[in-house]
Amino acid sequence: MVDILALSLPHALMLIAVWRLLQRDDLDSEVSPVEPEDSPRA
């Protein structure tokens, strides 16, 4: 029983983390948060 819990708990937490990352709206944006849009390029 302990082995099943020790294996399933980390996998469940990783599944929740991936699910929450996939639900973020900023995954669809092409603008880099580091570079502002109005900055001139060299």
N, CA, C and O of each residue as an XYZ file, in Angstrom:
168
protein
N       0.823     -1.200      0.000
C       0.000      0.000      0.000
C       0.862      1.256      0.000
O       0.550      2.224     -0.693
N       1.936      1.243      0.769
C       2.815      2.406      0.842
C       3.521      2.616     -0.497
O       3.732      3.756     -0.913
N       3.885      1.530     -1.171
C       4.554      1.648     -2.465
C       3.639      2.283     -3.510
O       4.091      3.099     -4.314
N       2.365      1.919     -3.504
C       1.412      2.493     -4.451
C       1.242      3.978     -4.179
O       1.183      4.780     -5.111
N       1.163      4.350     -2.906
C       1.036      5.765     -2.544
C       2.302      6.532     -2.923
O       2.218      7.647     -3.437
N       3.456      5.950     -2.678
C       4.716      6.620     -2.989
C       4.902      6.806     -4.492
O       5.562      7.757     -4.911
N       4.345      5.933     -5.300
C       4.435      6.076     -6.750
C       3.346      6.972     -7.316
O       3.594      7.735     -8.250
N       2.147      6.888     -6.764
C       1.036      7.633     -7.344
C       1.023      9.107     -6.936
O       0.590      9.945     -7.728
N       1.469      9.444     -5.760
C       1.442     10.829     -5.312
C       2.309     11.751     -6.173
O       1.807     12.786     -6.610
N       3.585     11.436     -6.444
C       4.365     12.314     -7.325
C       3.801     12.396     -8.740
O       3.838     13.458     -9.363
N       3.282     11.288     -9.247
C       2.697     11.314    -10.586
C       1.439     12.168    -10.625
O       1.202     12.883    -11.598
N       0.644     12.099     -9.590
C      -0.566     12.922     -9.532
C      -0.199     14.402     -9.442
O      -0.842     15.238    -10.078
N       0.818     14.727     -8.667
C       1.244     16.124     -8.557
C       1.815     16.636     -9.876
O       1.570     17.784    -10.247
N       2.565     15.809    -10.582
C       3.078     16.222    -11.897
C       1.939     16.396    -12.896
O       1.974     17.313    -13.716
N       0.946     15.544    -12.839
C      -0.211     15.668    -13.720
C      -0.960     16.972    -13.451
O      -1.372     17.653    -14.390
N      -1.135     17.317    -12.201
C      -1.794     18.577    -11.857
C      -0.966     19.767    -12.341
O      -1.524     20.738    -12.852
N       0.363     19.703    -12.187
C       1.221     20.792    -12.633
C       1.159     20.967    -14.149
O       1.089     22.097    -14.634
N       1.183     19.876    -14.898
C       1.100     19.954    -16.357
C      -0.258     20.482    -16.782
O      -0.345     21.293    -17.703
N      -1.310     20.039    -16.129
C      -2.657     20.510    -16.446
C      -2.769     22.010    -16.227
O      -3.343     22.716    -17.056
N      -2.227     22.504    -15.119
C      -2.303     23.940    -14.835
C      -1.451     24.748    -15.809
O      -1.829     25.859    -16.181
N      -0.306     24.207    -16.225
C       0.529     24.909    -17.206
C      -0.153     24.986    -18.564
O      -0.045     25.998    -19.257
N      -0.852     23.929    -18.949
C      -1.523     23.925    -20.247
C      -2.737     24.852    -20.274
O      -3.170     25.262    -21.351
N      -3.284     25.184    -19.126
C      -4.448     26.054    -19.067
C      -4.089     27.539    -19.074
O      -4.989     28.378    -19.100
N      -2.805     27.888    -19.051
C      -2.399     29.291    -19.007
C      -2.635     29.962    -20.357
O      -2.377     29.374    -21.407
N      -3.131     31.204    -20.316
C      -3.407     31.946    -21.538
C      -2.137     32.470    -22.201
O      -2.115     32.652    -23.418
N      -1.089     32.714    -21.433
C       0.116     33.297    -22.017
C       0.949     32.290    -22.802
O       1.991     32.658    -23.344
N       0.524     31.039    -22.877
C       1.216     30.075    -23.725
C       0.964     30.364    -25.202
O       1.767     29.980    -26.053
N      -0.140     31.035    -25.513
C      -0.491     31.317    -26.898
C       0.104     32.623    -27.414
O       0.031     32.888    -28.613
N       0.686     33.439    -26.552
C       1.198     34.727    -27.007
C       2.604     34.574    -27.576
O       3.410     33.785    -27.083
N       2.881     35.350    -28.630
C       4.175     35.288    -29.301
C       5.159     36.339    -28.783
O       6.340     36.298    -29.127
N       4.692     37.269    -27.967
C       5.532     38.359    -27.491
C       6.382     37.870    -26.330
O       5.881     37.251    -25.391
N       7.682     38.157    -26.408
C       8.590     37.785    -25.341
C       8.416     38.759    -24.177
O       8.388     39.969    -24.400
N       8.300     38.272    -22.955
C       8.137     39.183    -21.828
C       9.406     39.966    -21.512
O       9.345     40.961    -20.790
N      10.571     39.533    -22.044
C      11.822     40.206    -21.769
C      11.969     41.441    -22.638
O      12.409     42.486    -22.160
N      11.606     41.333    -23.912
C      11.739     42.450    -24.855
C      10.417     43.160    -25.017
O       9.421     42.530    -25.374
N      10.381     44.474    -24.762
C       9.156     45.222    -25.060
C       8.918     45.309    -26.568
O       9.856     45.208    -27.359
N       7.664     45.495    -26.955
C       7.332     45.525    -28.378
C       7.892     46.766    -29.080
O       8.196     46.710    -30.272
N       8.032     47.877    -28.363
C       8.455     49.131    -28.975
C       9.968     49.310    -29.026
O      10.443     50.337    -29.511
N      10.731     48.345    -28.540
C      12.183     48.528    -28.521
C      12.753     48.351    -29.935
O      12.345     47.445    -30.661
N      13.707     49.229    -30.325
C      14.316     49.081    -31.647
C      15.278     47.907    -31.673
O      15.942     47.619    -30.677
N      15.352     47.248    -32.782
C      16.266     46.115    -32.910
C      17.553     46.579    -33.567
O      17.538     47.430    -34.456
N      18.653     46.020    -33.128
C      19.966     46.435    -33.632
C      20.293     45.767    -34.939
O      21.361     46.004    -35.503
